[in-house]
Amino acid sequence: MTVYLSNRDGNGKTNEEGHYRLLSKVLTGKVVASADLQVTQNSPLGLSVLVNSGDWRLETSGGSYAYMGWNDAQASVAITSPDPSNPRITVIVLYVDKAAATSATPPNNPGVAKFMAVNGAASATPVVPSNAAIQSAVGSNNPYMILATVRVNAATTQITNSNITDMREQVKLNSSVLSPATIVSAIGPLLYPVGSIYTNATSATNPATLMGFGTWSQFGQGRVLVSVDSGDSDFSLGAIGGEKAHTITIGELPAHRHRINPLFMPAGTGSLTLNDRNGDSIMLTDNAVNGVNGEFFGGAKYTENTGNGEAANNLQPFVAVYMWRRTA
């Protein structure tokens, strides 16, 4: 067994594996930013494409580490002449030419990483060149990555963006180093401190299971939330109030009255027959009226009762969700 150290002052030497190994275990992917090494049509249009500037990460063939580098300007990559009868698929690759000479000056090994267009076979139904074909084109010991595929139509004279398919993968943290669950457990307690309310419109699962932290209890079943008002005791912290349905009392009605016009029978009418709601008749004569010039008949009159005294729906428009409060 041997324990290795990447860098140490003095005469110790760190090779490329030792230099890149740790970052290779932390990161995955190919390019850093979304536009890095993006392949697009050239201007003016023709049989070439442009590779954008940017930073990249290239796995070695063994996968134990990855090269890292950058290009500081756009690069033009030529596409060889098309087949006159059938289309083909060409891949644009970045590779490290391990046979290229390196030197201390200038630094950062310019010219060792290279771009290449590797052609597939022309066919009525063209396919991407095989890994073996690409490896043969870039050199058997040289690691590579595919940036884009390009459909080169038969007898075409130009490549446009519609012919190009992006194959890049943006660099991200390795899931074994920082998994989604690890991120949630690290950041979640900051977003949901004790006392916070969590809601979910579909899942009834306890947030401790979903997010991996905290102690939670279901909260406020059948109730909506309202902000604390320090000036109103009805809305002090933790206060519970309101009702789903309410029956109005007499005291809650606004003051009001109903007007009823009393019966008036002018003098000299002789008699008047009235029917009550039961269909019974009563006959009135002048003698039943006080006063010779006609008087109001009868005493106080009232409208009939209506309504059943049922409780009224007292709910605001709402949508029900699962709600939990973090208690610890």
Stockholm file with secondary structure:
# STOCKHOLM 1.0

chainA/1-328         MTVYLSNRDGNGKTNEEGHYRLLSKVLTGKVVASADLQVTQNSPLGLSVLVNSGDWRLETSGGSYAYMGWNDAQASVAITSPDPSNPRITVIVLYVDKAAATSATPPNNPGVAKFMAVNGAASATPVVPSNAAIQSAVGSNNPYMILATVRVNAATTQITNSNITDMREQVKLNSSVLSPATIVSAIGPLLYPVGSIYTNATSATNPATLMGFGTWSQFGQGRVLVSVDSGDSDFSLGAIGGEKAHTITIGELPAHRHRINPLFMPAGTGSLTLNDRNGDSIMLTDNAVNGVNGEFFGGAKYTENTGNGEAANNLQPFVAVYMWRRTA
#=GR chainA/1-328 SS CCCCCSCCSSSCCCCHHHHHHHHHHHEESSBSSTTTTCEEECSSCSSEEEECCEEEEEECTTSSCEEEEEESSCEEEECCCCCSSSCEEEEEEEEECTTSCCCSSSSSCTTSEEEEEEECCCCSSCCCCCHHHHHHHHCTTCCEEEEEEEEECTTCCCCCGGGEEECCCBCEECTTTSCHHHHHHHHHHHHSCTTCEEEESSCCSCHHHHHSCSCEEECCTTCCCCCCCTTCGGGSTTCCCCCSEECCCGGGSCCCCCCCCCEEECTTCCEEEEECTTSCEEEEEGGGSSSTTCEEESSCCCCCCCCCCCCEECCCSCCCCEEEEECC
#=GC SS_cons         CCCCCSCCSSSCCCCHHHHHHHHHHHEESSBSSTTTTCEEECSSCSSEEEECCEEEEEECTTSSCEEEEEESSCEEEECCCCCSSSCEEEEEEEEECTTSCCCSSSSSCTTSEEEEEEECCCCSSCCCCCHHHHHHHHCTTCCEEEEEEEEECTTCCCCCGGGEEECCCBCEECTTTSCHHHHHHHHHHHHSCTTCEEEESSCCSCHHHHHSCSCEEECCTTCCCCCCCTTCGGGSTTCCCCCSEECCCGGGSCCCCCCCCCEEECTTCCEEEEECTTSCEEEEEGGGSSSTTCEEESSCCCCCCCCCCCCEECCCSCCCCEEEEECC
//
